[in-house]
Amino acid sequence: MTDLLRDTLNEHADGIEPPPLDLDGIVAAGNRQISRRRALTVLGGAVATAAVAVGGATLIRPRTPRPQPARPAPYVERRAVTFALGNKIYYGSDVIAVPSKHINAFVRTDAGFVFLDEGNNIHLAGPSGVRATGKAAWTLTADHRGSLVAWVEGFNDHFESVVYDVATNRELVRTPVGNAIPENASLAYSPKIVAIDGNTAYFGTLQGLYRWDITTNKGELLAKVPPNAVRTAVGGKFVYQQPLVQAATGLSLAVSTTLQAAPKVTYNGEQAFLAPGARYLVTQPDDAFMGIQPSWSDLQLFGVTAPTGGPLTRSGYWALRFGQWLDDATFTAAGARHTSRNEADLLVFDARTGKYRVVAPGFSTYTFSKTAPRTTPFALPTGAPIYDLG
């Protein structure tokens, strides 16, 4: 045993609470000429000596890692200021720059952001940086909690429904079920991911609505309806159009745990966003820049448990676009101001009162690109671009 090692062990034996020893470093410093075999022998003996010296400890394993507490997922918090502008994702005070020219659409998961670039290629963005998946899609779907995201990929003769875990960077589901493309077919609507609801995914396929158990990777056909008939699903409740079999996008929506042919209550709108607790429903048109303003063209808020509601008050704003539900009763929306530049503010609405507050004034402009597809400079975390369809 070298003098340096002996002195160090004696010093630590005198302490009541000995700090952890870097014995490898001590051995190396005290005698660099010792062979590898002897170094291992000295190290083993030193550990045994240290165990005797401290007295109170019956066993010491300096090299055994202690169980670490589970790290919280980095993006669990639903921050009101969440949007994409150009090639940056804004998440509260955090800004994530990505190596793309433009972010067409994105969603937030607990483990990171998933976005579509200007070519609709799918990328992951999180604490470890930005990674391309090598896949492409038109839209993305995520739950209001968890690390799962889903999309549909198109091939020559079929589509595939995909569920991906951002936390583990792996696909949990990839299936062509229901999505074989008939020969010489002209599709009115492409397949879509209706929703992820916990460990269940809902696929709007060419053959109908499938409920898919993500854990077992098995599914069942719920109804033979068009891919777009069911808008979303939350907590076992569906938002679906009336009539269900209508090929075009219906303007009358219902909310129920089953797909009923004649529901008692219906709501106006095309796109639908059901609150996490399924107490409130927000609807909006597909077209973000309608020339003629019918009664259903506004962003509308409805109560579900106690059916009430209609167009939101939008004093000072000529257009509103849904962003995300922050909790069971508050959501964000972009509002276009009555100004020459059409500046857009990011707002937080309280569904209980209908009142709003501004959280990001003038964060972008509510304008559209001059070439098709005509989209806004910004994206909100819905997983879909904001289109001017006119």
N, C-alpha and C positions, 0 to 999 in steps of 0.2 A: 504494500500500500504506500503510495507517495505521501510526502509531507503535506502537499496541497489538499489531497483528498481527506487525510486524517484531520487536519485542522478544520476543514469545512464540516465534517461530520460531528466533531466535538462542539463546534459552535451551534449547530442545529439541535444537538441533544440538550443543551442548556435551556432552550426555549420551551415554553409551555405549549404553544401552538406552532409547531414547525411549519414553515412555508414549504411548498413543493420544491424538490431538488432537481436540478438539471444535471444528473450524474454523468450523462454522456459528455457534456461540455467540460465538467471538472476532470474527468479521466483524460480527455483529450488535451486539456491545458497542462495537467500535471506530468504527463509522460507520453509524449507524442511518438516515442520510439517503440512502444509496446505493440506487439503483434495483435492482429484482429482477434485471434482466439483468446489471448491473455486478457485483452480489453474486455471481452464478454465475461470472462471469469471474474475479473475485478469488479465489474458492474454488478454481477449477481451477488457477490459477497458484500458489497457496499450496501445494497438494498436490504439484505438480511441484518447487517449491523445497525442500519438506521432504524429498523423495526424494533430492535432490542433497546436502542438508546432512548426512544421516545416513551417507552414504558407503557403508556396508556393505550396505545394502538395494538390490536392483536394481529392485524394484517395490513400491509401497505402495498398498494398497486399503483405506483406513480404513472404507469403508462396506460392504465385502463381508463377510457373516456367515460365521464359521468353522463348520465342521461340529461339531455338538454330540453328545456321547455319548448313546446311547439311554437314555431315562429308564426305570427299572424300574417295572413296573406297581405301583400303590399297594397292592394287596391280595393279592399273591402268597403271602405267609406264611399258613399255616394255623394260626391261633392256637387254643389249647385253649379259651380263654374266648371263645366265639362263640355268642351267642344273642340273641333278641329278646324284649323284655318291654314290654308296653303299646305305646307308639309310639316306642320306642328300640331301636336295634341296638347291641349291645355286642360290640366286637372288641378283645380284650385290654383295654388301658387306654383305648382310644378309644370314645367314645359318639356315635352318630349319631342325632339326634332328627329325626323326620319329621313333616310336617304331616298326619298321619292319626290317627284315634282308636286304632286297634289294628293290629298287624301279624299277619295270619293265618298267613303262611308266607313263607320267604325262602331264597335261596341266595347263596353268595359266589362271585364270579368274580374273576379277577386284576385286572380293571379297575373293579370296583364291586359293590355288592349289588343284587339285584333282589328286590322283595317284593310281596306281595299285601296290600292294605289290608283293612279290615273289609267292604268290598263286593267283594272279590276283584279289584279293579282293579290293574293292573300298574304299578309304579313303579321307577325306577332311582335309586340313591343312591350318591354317590361324592364325590370331592374338590371337584367343581364344584357340589354341592348335590343336591337331590332333584327329579326330573322325572317327570311322569306320561306314560305312553305312549299313553293313550287306548284301551288294550286291556284285556281281562279274561280270566281263566282260573281253573281250579280248583287246579292244581298247577304247579310250575316244575321244570325239570330242568337241571342243569349238570354239566359234567365236573369231575374233581378238579383239573384245571389248565386254563389258557386263559381266554378272555374270552367264551365263548359260553354262551347260555342258550336254552332252548326251552320251548314251551308249545303247547297246543291251543286254538283259538278255535272256538266254536260259532255256527252260523247256522241259519236256519229249515230248510234242506233238506240241510245238509252241515256238516262240520267241516273246519278247515284246520290243518295242522301247520306250525309256525313255528320257525325258528332265527334268533336275533338276536345280533349282535356288540355287546357293551356298550362295547368300546374305541372303535369307530367310529360307534356309535349308528345302526346300519342293519340291516335285515333281509337275511339271506343266503338264506333259504329261506322260501317260503310256498307250500304246495301242498295242494289238496283231494284228491289221489290217494288212493284207497282209502276215502274217508270220505263218500260220498254216503249220505244217510239214506233207507232204503226207506220207501215210503208206508205209513202206519198201523203202523209198526214200534214195538215196545216194546224198547228197548235194555237188555240186562242190564248191560253195561259200556260206558262211553263210551271213545272213543279216548284214547290217552295217548302221551306221549313216553317211550319205554322208557329211552333213554340217549343221551348224547353221548359218543363215544369218539374223541378226537382230531378228525380231519376227517370222521368218519363219524357219522351220526345214525341211530337206530333208532326207527321209528314203529310203534306198535301201533295199527293202523287197523281199521275195521270189516270189511275184506276180508282182513286178515292182517298179518304182520310185514314191514315194508319196511326195507331197508338203503339209506340215502341218502348219496351223496357230496356233502358240503357245498360243496366247491370247484367242482365242475362242475354242481351243482344237478340231479343226475340220480339216480334210485333204481331199485331192483329188488325184486320180491316174493320174500321168502325162504321163507315158509311160510304157508299158509292156516290160521291159528290165531286164537283170540279175542284182543281187544286187550290183555287182562291176562295172557295165557299166559306171556310172557317178562317177567321182573321187572326185569332190568338187564343190562348188557353192559359189560365192562371188558377192555381188552387183547385183544379178539377172542374172549373167553369169555362165554357166555350163562349166566344163571341163569333156569331155566324150570320150570314146574310139570309134575307128572305126575298124570293124563294130560294131554297138551298140548291136546287138543280139549275138555277139560272147561270148560263155560261159567262155573261158579262158581269162586271162588278155591280152588285146590288147596292142600293142606297138605304135600305132598311135593314137594321141589325138587331139581333136578339142576344140575350145572355142567359145561359142555362147550363145545368150539369149534363143535359142530354140534348141531342139535336132534334128539337121538336119542329113539326111541320107548321104548327099554328100557335106561336107563343102569344101570351096576353099583352106583353109590353114590347115595343120596338123603339129603336133609336135611329136618328138620321146620321148618315156619314158613310164614308168609304173605308178609310184606314181606321183601325181601332187600337186603343192602348188601355188595357185594363189594369187598375191599381193592384199592387201586391196583395192586398186584403180583399180584392174584388168588390169593394164598396162603391167605387167610382169608375166611370168610363169616359175617356176622352176620344173624340172622333175628329177626323179632318179629311178633306178631299185628297185624291191622288195628285191632282194638279195643284202646284204651289203658286201658280200665277194665272188664275182664271180671269178671262176677259169679262164674261157675264157672271154676276155673283148671285147664284140661286140661294135659297134659304139654308141649304146644307153645306155651303162652301166655307163657312167660318169654322174655326176651332171651337168645338162644342164640348161641354161638360155635363155629364148626367150622373145622378145618383142611381145606384143599382138596387141596394137593399130597400131604399125608399125612392121609387122612380120619380125624379124631378130633373129639371135642368133645361139647357138649351145653349145658344151661342154665348160665349164669354164676353164680358164687357171689355172692349179694347180701346178705350179712350186714348187718343194720341197715336194709335197704331192702325195701319190699314191692312195688315196681314199678320197672322200668328202661325207659328209652326211648332209642333210638339217636340220636346227634347227627351225627357226621361222622368219617371216617377222616382222621387227621393225617398218616400215612405208611403204609408197607406193613404195619406191625404194631401201631399204636396208634390208638385211636379214643375218642371222647367219648360219654357217655351221661348222661341226667338220671336221678337216683335219688330216689324218694319215701321219706322217712323215716317210721318208726313213731312219729309224734307226733300230737297233737290237731289241729294245723294242717296236717299233711301237707307240711311244708317239703321242698323239692327241692334237692339238691346237684348240681352239675355235676362229673362224674367223668372221669378219663382211665384207660382200661384198656390193659394190655399183653397183646396176643393171645398172646404166647409163654408167659406165665406165668398169665394169667387174673387177675392182681392189679390193683388200682386205687388211685388216689389222688384226693383231693378238690382241685379247683382253684377252685371258686366255691361255698362253703357257703351254703345258704339263699338262693340267687339268686331263687327264686320259691316258689310253692306248687303242689303237684300236685293241683289242684282243677279243676273244670269249670264252664263257664257254665251258668246255670239254664235258658236257652232254647236250642232247637235252632238251628244245630248246636252241640252241647256240646263246647267246646274248652278247652284249658288257657290260662292267662294268658300263657304263654311259647311261643315257637316255636324250634325247632332248625333248623340249616341243611340240611334235607333237601328243602325245596321243597314240603312237604305239611303241612297242619295236623295237630295231635294230637287225635283224636276219641275221645269216649265214644260208642260206637255202640249201647249198650244202651237 
